Amino acid sequence: MRVPIMPALSEDLIRSALAKVRYPGFSRDILSFGLLKDLQISGADVTVALQVTAKDPSIPQTLQNDTEAALRAVPGVGAVTVKVEAHAPAGAPAAQAPTPIEGVRHVIAVASGKGGVGKSTVAVNLALALAKTGASVGLCDCDVYGPSIALMFGSRERPMATADDQILPIETAGLKVMSMGFLLDDAAPAVMRGPMVTRTTQQLLRQVEWGTLDYLILDLPPGTGDIQLTIVQTVLLAGAVLVTTPQEVALLDVRKAASMFAKVNVPLLGVLENMSYFLCPDNGKRYDIFGTGGGKREAERLGVPLLGEIPLDIPTREAGDRGRPIVTADEQSPVTQAFLAAAAAIRSALTSQ
């Protein structure tokens, strides 16, 4: 009788087992979240150290149990030791977890880490593309200092309030929309500091009568400051979409935004590369003004889908300036088709979670 030969334990073999351990409540594994801090193999014995930032005290225990079970299932493994070091997110009480927005099924953050990449244009058209699938969609402009969503919809409407001080969002183009731009005059700056910014952001999200929504798109300001941290630490996000242009200077800041989401265990739904290229309307020749392939490379590095490559397009700019975004202005536009494809990919990703 031949005795089966067990494969020699190696770091790659153990990592393959760990890649099957999902973070509680998400489809992503603990390796992609960057939770593995140390791995030691001594003969047949395996010791693993995980580090997690979580407010829910049950998460570290679940991770320990699931990791131990995955390692014990590896042929040839002897003693298994799993150590989980848990930290609460900075500035947040350990017992407080991010909470849903009442009536909203999926809250999606659209972020860039850097200004000037067309993130608000992406957020608006992505929301409209999701609405074209028959979903009920809201859009919240979370940039209290530089709100632009009101301009993109060409609306000067002022929100009303209910008897119990809930703000009624503006309804336009099939969306429910809220922005500081609806509350301020065009030339009026939003002058406020840290605590006031945090309070205003929470009001825009939780004091608005969103009703029942399939998706609420959050147009985050660029960077990783107070507003972004307030949102990721207090709102239960279904995921985040990272917007970039192909050049390295934009990708550098996208990596910072990706790191912020990873630290609070928000899954990345994918990367959307904006201003990917320009097609000359005279001869159809393609010009890669900001380089090429940066979004694809970054998506591969992060292990997430590339949701689309949106061309730099004059009609898209004109449509936004007129207050009628391209997805509603021209259904046949290549830009519109790219946003529809991205919306379909996001819907598919959230359905599989």
ROZA-918173 format. One line per field, with one value per residue: x, y, z negated of N, C-alpha, C in turn. Coordinates in steps of 0.2 Angstrom, whole numbers. Layout:
% residues N
neast X;...
nnorth Y;...
nup Z;...
caeast X;...
canorth Y;...
caup Z;...
ceast X;...
cnorth Y;...
cup Z;...
END
This chain:
% residues 353
neast 4;3;9;1;10;12;11;25;25;23;25;17;8;1;-4;-13;-23;-27;-32;-44;-52;-65;-68;-79;-96;-93;-87;-74;-57;-46;-33;-33;-38;-28;-25;-16;-2;9;17;22;31;34;41;28;20;10;9;0;-2;-15;-21;-33;-45;-58;-75;-85;-85;-87;-81;-66;-66;-73;-65;-53;-58;-62;-51;-42;-49;-48;-34;-32;-37;-28;-18;-6;-3;1;0;-10;-9;-17;-17;-26;-25;-35;-41;-49;-56;-48;-53;-66;-78;-76;-86;-95;-103;-102;-117;-132;-140;-157;-169;-161;-154;-141;-126;-115;-99;-91;-75;-59;-47;-40;-42;-49;-50;-62;-72;-85;-92;-92;-99;-112;-116;-115;-124;-136;-135;-137;-150;-156;-157;-169;-168;-171;-163;-152;-143;-129;-121;-106;-97;-94;-88;-85;-97;-104;-114;-127;-125;-123;-135;-142;-150;-159;-166;-173;-172;-185;-193;-199;-212;-206;-193;-186;-176;-181;-176;-170;-179;-174;-171;-175;-169;-165;-159;-146;-137;-125;-125;-138;-142;-134;-130;-123;-111;-108;-97;-94;-91;-83;-78;-69;-78;-91;-91;-92;-104;-113;-111;-116;-129;-133;-133;-141;-152;-160;-174;-174;-182;-186;-173;-164;-150;-139;-128;-113;-105;-89;-78;-62;-47;-42;-49;-57;-71;-72;-67;-77;-88;-84;-82;-94;-105;-113;-106;-108;-99;-85;-81;-67;-60;-50;-37;-27;-13;2;2;-11;-14;-6;-13;-25;-21;-19;-32;-38;-31;-36;-50;-48;-43;-54;-61;-70;-76;-69;-76;-72;-61;-63;-58;-56;-56;-48;-44;-43;-53;-51;-63;-63;-55;-55;-44;-35;-29;-19;-19;-17;-8;-8;-17;-15;-26;-30;-19;-18;-30;-28;-17;-24;-32;-45;-60;-58;-68;-72;-66;-67;-69;-61;-71;-79;-94;-98;-93;-99;-113;-113;-111;-122;-132;-138;-133;-123;-127;-141;-142;-138;-141;-134;-121;-104;-98;-109;-113;-102;-103;-116;-111;-102;-111;-119;-109;-106;-119;-119;-108;-113;-124;-118;-112
nnorth -6;11;25;41;56;70;87;98;110;127;145;150;140;141;154;153;146;155;165;161;164;174;191;195;197;202;200;199;194;191;193;202;213;216;212;202;201;194;179;163;148;133;118;107;116;131;148;163;180;192;209;220;233;237;241;232;220;207;204;201;189;180;181;175;162;157;158;149;137;136;135;123;114;112;100;91;101;105;110;124;142;157;174;188;205;218;234;250;261;277;290;286;279;263;254;258;256;258;264;260;271;276;267;266;255;252;260;270;276;288;291;300;305;315;331;337;327;324;319;322;323;310;304;310;305;291;289;292;283;271;273;272;258;255;256;264;279;290;305;312;326;328;337;350;362;364;363;355;349;354;364;355;349;360;367;378;377;377;367;360;358;346;344;339;343;337;337;339;331;338;333;328;323;310;307;308;322;330;344;356;366;369;376;387;403;407;413;412;407;392;394;386;376;361;353;359;356;342;340;346;337;326;330;332;319;311;319;321;317;304;293;277;269;261;263;275;287;294;308;311;323;328;320;314;319;327;326;314;304;305;300;287;281;282;279;265;258;251;250;257;267;271;285;290;298;293;296;296;305;307;293;291;298;291;279;282;285;273;265;271;267;253;252;254;244;245;239;239;243;245;253;268;274;290;303;296;296;305;307;314;324;327;318;306;301;295;302;300;309;310;300;282;267;268;267;254;247;250;245;232;231;233;223;223;226;235;247;254;265;281;292;308;321;332;335;329;338;350;346;344;358;364;359;347;332;320;307;308;317;312;297;288;291;287;289;289;275;269;273;266;253;252;255;243;233;237;235;221;217;221;213;200;201
nup 0;5;-3;-3;2;-6;-1;-3;-16;-12;-10;0;2;-11;-10;1;-5;-15;-7;-4;-15;-19;-23;-36;-30;-18;-1;2;-2;-16;-13;-2;-8;-16;-29;-34;-44;-48;-45;-49;-47;-55;-53;-53;-59;-60;-61;-62;-60;-62;-58;-61;-58;-66;-72;-76;-89;-86;-75;-75;-82;-73;-62;-67;-70;-57;-50;-57;-54;-40;-39;-45;-36;-27;-19;-29;-38;-55;-71;-73;-75;-77;-78;-82;-80;-85;-81;-84;-73;-70;-80;-82;-92;-100;-101;-92;-76;-58;-51;-42;-30;-32;-23;-12;-1;5;2;11;13;23;27;28;23;28;35;50;59;65;57;51;63;67;56;57;70;68;58;66;76;68;64;76;77;71;58;42;38;29;26;18;15;8;6;-3;-2;12;20;35;41;42;53;63;65;69;60;50;40;23;9;-1;-17;-28;-41;-52;-51;-41;-26;-10;4;20;35;50;67;65;53;35;28;18;13;7;15;19;8;6;13;30;29;16;3;-7;-22;-35;-49;-55;-65;-62;-48;-49;-55;-46;-35;-40;-41;-27;-23;-32;-37;-26;-17;-10;-6;1;8;21;24;17;22;17;20;16;9;16;9;-7;-19;-33;-29;-21;-30;-40;-33;-29;-42;-48;-40;-33;-20;-4;5;15;28;38;46;59;69;83;80;70;59;55;52;40;30;30;25;12;8;10;0;-12;-11;-12;-25;-33;-29;-18;-3;13;28;40;53;62;76;81;94;103;117;132;146;161;168;182;189;183;176;163;148;134;122;108;106;106;101;87;78;79;75;62;57;59;49;37;38;42;53;69;72;83;97;100;113;116;120;130;132;119;110;114;112;98;94;99;90;92;91;100;101;101;111;123;128;137;137;136;123;115;117;111;98;95;96;85;75;75;72;59;53;54;47;34;32;31;19
caeast 0;7;7;1;15;9;15;29;22;26;21;12;2;-3;-7;-18;-28;-29;-36;-51;-55;-68;-70;-87;-101;-90;-85;-67;-53;-42;-27;-34;-39;-21;-25;-10;4;15;16;28;30;40;39;21;16;9;7;-3;-5;-19;-22;-40;-48;-66;-79;-89;-81;-88;-77;-60;-67;-75;-59;-49;-61;-62;-44;-40;-53;-45;-27;-32;-40;-22;-15;1;-3;0;-3;-12;-10;-20;-17;-29;-25;-40;-41;-55;-54;-46;-58;-72;-79;-75;-92;-100;-101;-106;-124;-135;-145;-163;-172;-156;-151;-134;-123;-109;-95;-87;-69;-53;-41;-37;-46;-47;-51;-69;-76;-92;-95;-93;-104;-118;-118;-115;-131;-141;-134;-140;-157;-159;-159;-175;-167;-172;-157;-151;-136;-128;-115;-103;-91;-98;-84;-85;-102;-105;-119;-133;-124;-123;-142;-145;-156;-158;-172;-171;-175;-190;-192;-205;-214;-201;-187;-182;-175;-184;-171;-173;-180;-173;-169;-176;-165;-166;-152;-145;-131;-125;-126;-145;-143;-130;-130;-118;-104;-107;-93;-96;-86;-84;-72;-70;-84;-96;-91;-94;-111;-116;-110;-121;-136;-134;-134;-146;-158;-163;-180;-172;-187;-184;-168;-159;-143;-137;-122;-110;-99;-85;-73;-55;-43;-44;-49;-63;-78;-71;-67;-83;-92;-82;-83;-101;-110;-112;-105;-108;-92;-82;-78;-61;-60;-43;-35;-21;-7;4;1;-18;-14;-3;-18;-30;-19;-21;-40;-39;-29;-41;-56;-45;-42;-60;-65;-75;-74;-68;-80;-68;-58;-65;-53;-59;-52;-44;-41;-47;-54;-52;-69;-61;-52;-56;-38;-35;-24;-18;-17;-14;-5;-12;-16;-14;-32;-30;-13;-20;-35;-24;-13;-28;-36;-52;-61;-58;-76;-72;-62;-71;-65;-61;-76;-82;-101;-99;-92;-105;-119;-113;-112;-129;-136;-141;-128;-122;-131;-148;-142;-136;-141;-130;-114;-99;-97;-115;-112;-97;-106;-120;-108;-100;-117;-121;-104;-107;-125;-118;-104;-116;-128;-114;-110
canorth 0;17;31;47;60;77;93;102;117;133;151;151;136;144;160;151;144;162;169;158;167;181;196;195;202;204;194;200;189;194;195;208;218;218;210;198;205;190;172;159;140;129;111;107;121;137;154;168;186;197;215;222;239;236;243;227;216;200;202;198;182;177;180;170;155;155;157;143;132;136;132;116;110;111;94;92;106;102;115;131;147;163;179;194;211;223;242;254;267;283;296;283;275;256;250;261;253;262;262;261;276;273;267;265;248;252;267;269;282;289;295;301;306;321;335;339;321;324;314;324;321;303;303;312;301;285;289;292;276;266;275;269;251;254;257;271;281;296;307;317;330;328;342;356;368;366;359;357;345;359;367;350;348;366;368;383;375;377;362;362;354;343;347;336;346;333;341;336;332;340;328;330;318;304;306;312;325;335;347;362;370;371;380;393;407;405;416;412;402;388;395;382;372;354;351;361;352;335;340;347;331;321;332;330;311;308;323;321;312;300;288;271;269;255;266;282;289;299;312;313;328;325;319;310;323;326;324;307;300;305;296;280;279;282;276;258;258;245;249;263;268;276;288;292;299;288;298;294;310;305;287;292;300;286;274;285;284;265;264;274;262;247;253;253;238;246;235;243;240;245;259;271;279;296;307;291;297;310;306;320;324;328;312;300;299;294;305;298;316;309;293;276;261;269;264;246;244;251;240;225;231;233;217;225;227;241;248;258;270;286;297;315;322;339;335;328;344;354;344;346;365;365;356;341;327;317;301;310;321;308;290;284;293;282;290;286;268;267;273;261;247;253;254;236;230;238;231;214;216;221;207;194;201
caup 0;5;-7;1;0;-8;1;-8;-17;-9;-11;6;0;-16;-7;5;-10;-18;-1;-4;-21;-18;-28;-37;-27;-11;4;2;-7;-21;-10;2;-13;-19;-36;-36;-46;-49;-44;-51;-46;-58;-52;-51;-63;-56;-65;-58;-64;-58;-61;-59;-61;-66;-78;-79;-92;-84;-68;-76;-83;-67;-58;-70;-69;-50;-48;-59;-50;-33;-39;-47;-30;-22;-21;-32;-43;-62;-76;-70;-80;-74;-83;-79;-84;-83;-83;-82;-68;-74;-81;-83;-98;-98;-101;-87;-70;-53;-51;-35;-29;-32;-17;-6;0;7;3;15;13;29;24;32;19;31;39;57;64;67;52;51;69;66;51;60;75;66;55;71;79;64;64;83;77;68;51;39;36;26;27;13;16;1;6;-5;0;19;23;42;44;44;59;68;67;71;56;45;35;16;5;-6;-23;-31;-47;-57;-49;-36;-20;-4;10;27;39;57;71;62;47;29;27;13;13;4;21;19;2;7;19;34;27;8;0;-13;-27;-41;-51;-56;-68;-58;-42;-50;-56;-39;-31;-42;-39;-20;-22;-37;-38;-20;-16;-3;-4;3;14;22;23;16;24;14;23;11;11;17;4;-13;-25;-38;-26;-19;-36;-43;-30;-29;-48;-51;-35;-30;-12;0;9;17;35;38;52;60;76;84;78;63;53;52;49;34;25;30;20;5;7;9;-7;-17;-11;-15;-33;-36;-27;-13;3;19;33;46;55;68;79;85;99;106;123;136;153;165;172;189;193;179;174;155;144;127;119;101;106;108;97;80;74;80;71;55;55;58;43;32;38;43;60;72;74;90;100;102;117;116;125;130;130;112;106;115;109;91;93;100;85;95;92;107;101;103;117;129;127;142;136;133;116;112;117;106;91;94;95;78;70;76;68;52;51;54;41;27;32;29;12
ceast 4;4;7;6;12;14;19;25;26;22;16;6;-2;-7;-13;-24;-31;-33;-43;-55;-58;-69;-77;-91;-99;-88;-77;-63;-49;-35;-28;-36;-33;-21;-19;-4;10;13;22;26;36;38;32;17;16;6;6;-5;-9;-20;-28;-42;-55;-69;-83;-84;-82;-83;-70;-61;-69;-69;-54;-52;-61;-55;-41;-43;-49;-38;-27;-34;-34;-19;-8;2;-4;-4;-4;-12;-12;-21;-21;-29;-30;-39;-47;-53;-53;-52;-65;-73;-79;-81;-97;-98;-105;-113;-127;-139;-152;-166;-168;-153;-144;-131;-116;-105;-91;-81;-64;-47;-37;-42;-44;-48;-58;-74;-83;-96;-97;-98;-111;-120;-118;-122;-136;-141;-138;-148;-160;-160;-165;-174;-169;-165;-157;-144;-135;-121;-112;-98;-95;-94;-84;-90;-103;-111;-125;-132;-125;-130;-145;-151;-154;-163;-169;-175;-180;-189;-199;-207;-209;-194;-182;-182;-177;-179;-174;-173;-179;-170;-170;-172;-167;-159;-152;-138;-131;-126;-133;-146;-139;-131;-123;-111;-103;-103;-96;-90;-87;-78;-74;-76;-90;-97;-94;-102;-115;-116;-116;-128;-138;-136;-140;-152;-161;-168;-178;-178;-184;-179;-165;-152;-143;-130;-119;-104;-95;-80;-66;-51;-45;-45;-55;-69;-77;-71;-73;-88;-90;-83;-90;-107;-108;-112;-105;-102;-90;-80;-73;-61;-53;-43;-29;-15;-5;2;-6;-18;-11;-8;-23;-28;-20;-28;-41;-37;-33;-47;-54;-45;-48;-65;-70;-72;-73;-72;-77;-65;-61;-60;-56;-54;-47;-40;-46;-47;-56;-58;-68;-59;-53;-50;-38;-28;-24;-15;-14;-10;-10;-11;-15;-20;-32;-24;-15;-25;-32;-20;-18;-32;-44;-54;-60;-65;-77;-67;-66;-67;-66;-66;-79;-90;-102;-98;-97;-111;-119;-114;-119;-134;-140;-135;-128;-126;-139;-148;-142;-135;-136;-123;-110;-98;-103;-115;-107;-100;-112;-117;-105;-105;-119;-115;-105;-113;-123;-113;-108;-121;-125;-112;-114
cnorth 6;22;37;52;67;82;96;109;123;139;152;146;138;150;158;149;151;166;166;161;174;185;196;200;204;198;194;196;194;197;202;214;220;217;206;202;201;182;168;151;137;122;111;112;128;142;160;174;190;203;218;229;238;238;237;222;209;198;199;190;178;176;175;163;153;154;151;137;131;133;125;111;109;105;95;97;103;107;121;136;154;168;185;200;216;230;245;259;273;288;293;279;267;252;253;259;258;259;263;268;274;273;266;258;248;259;266;276;282;294;295;302;313;325;335;333;320;319;316;322;314;301;304;307;294;284;288;286;271;267;272;262;250;255;264;273;288;298;313;320;331;333;348;362;370;362;360;353;349;361;361;348;354;368;374;383;375;371;364;357;352;346;344;338;341;337;336;337;335;334;330;324;311;302;310;315;330;337;354;368;373;376;387;397;405;407;416;406;398;389;391;378;365;352;352;357;345;335;342;341;326;323;331;323;309;312;325;316;309;295;281;271;263;257;273;283;295;302;315;319;325;325;314;314;322;323;316;303;300;300;289;277;278;279;269;258;252;244;256;262;273;278;291;294;294;290;297;298;309;298;287;293;295;281;276;284;277;263;266;269;256;247;252;248;239;243;240;240;240;252;261;276;284;300;302;293;302;308;312;319;324;322;306;298;300;298;303;304;315;303;288;270;262;266;257;244;245;247;234;225;230;226;218;226;234;242;251;263;275;291;304;318;329;339;333;334;349;352;345;353;367;363;350;336;322;310;302;314;317;301;286;286;287;283;288;278;265;268;268;254;247;252;246;232;231;235;223;212;216;215;201;195;198
cup 0;1;-3;-2;0;-4;-4;-9;-15;-10;-6;4;-5;-14;-3;0;-13;-13;-1;-10;-19;-24;-30;-34;-20;-7;4;-3;-11;-18;-6;-2;-17;-26;-38;-37;-47;-48;-45;-50;-50;-58;-49;-54;-59;-61;-61;-62;-59;-62;-58;-62;-60;-72;-80;-82;-90;-78;-70;-78;-77;-63;-61;-69;-62;-47;-50;-55;-43;-33;-41;-41;-26;-24;-23;-37;-50;-66;-72;-76;-76;-79;-79;-83;-81;-86;-81;-78;-72;-74;-82;-89;-96;-97;-95;-80;-65;-52;-44;-36;-28;-25;-11;-6;1;7;6;15;20;26;29;28;22;35;46;62;66;63;52;57;69;62;54;65;73;62;60;75;75;64;71;83;73;60;48;36;34;27;22;14;10;1;4;-3;8;22;31;45;46;51;64;70;69;67;51;40;28;13;0;-12;-25;-38;-53;-55;-45;-30;-14;2;16;31;46;61;69;56;41;28;22;13;9;9;21;13;2;13;23;31;19;6;-6;-18;-34;-42;-53;-59;-64;-51;-43;-51;-50;-35;-33;-41;-32;-19;-26;-38;-31;-19;-9;-1;-3;9;15;21;21;17;20;18;18;13;12;10;-1;-19;-29;-35;-24;-25;-40;-40;-30;-36;-51;-46;-33;-23;-9;4;12;24;35;45;53;67;77;81;71;57;50;49;42;29;25;25;13;3;6;2;-12;-17;-14;-22;-36;-33;-22;-6;9;25;40;48;62;70;83;89;102;112;126;143;156;169;180;193;189;176;166;153;137;123;112;101;107;103;90;76;74;75;64;53;54;51;37;32;39;51;63;75;81;91;103;106;115;122;125;128;122;108;107;112;101;89;94;95;87;96;98;107;103;110;124;128;131;141;133;126;112;111;112;99;90;93;88;73;70;72;61;49;50;48;34;27;29;22;7
END
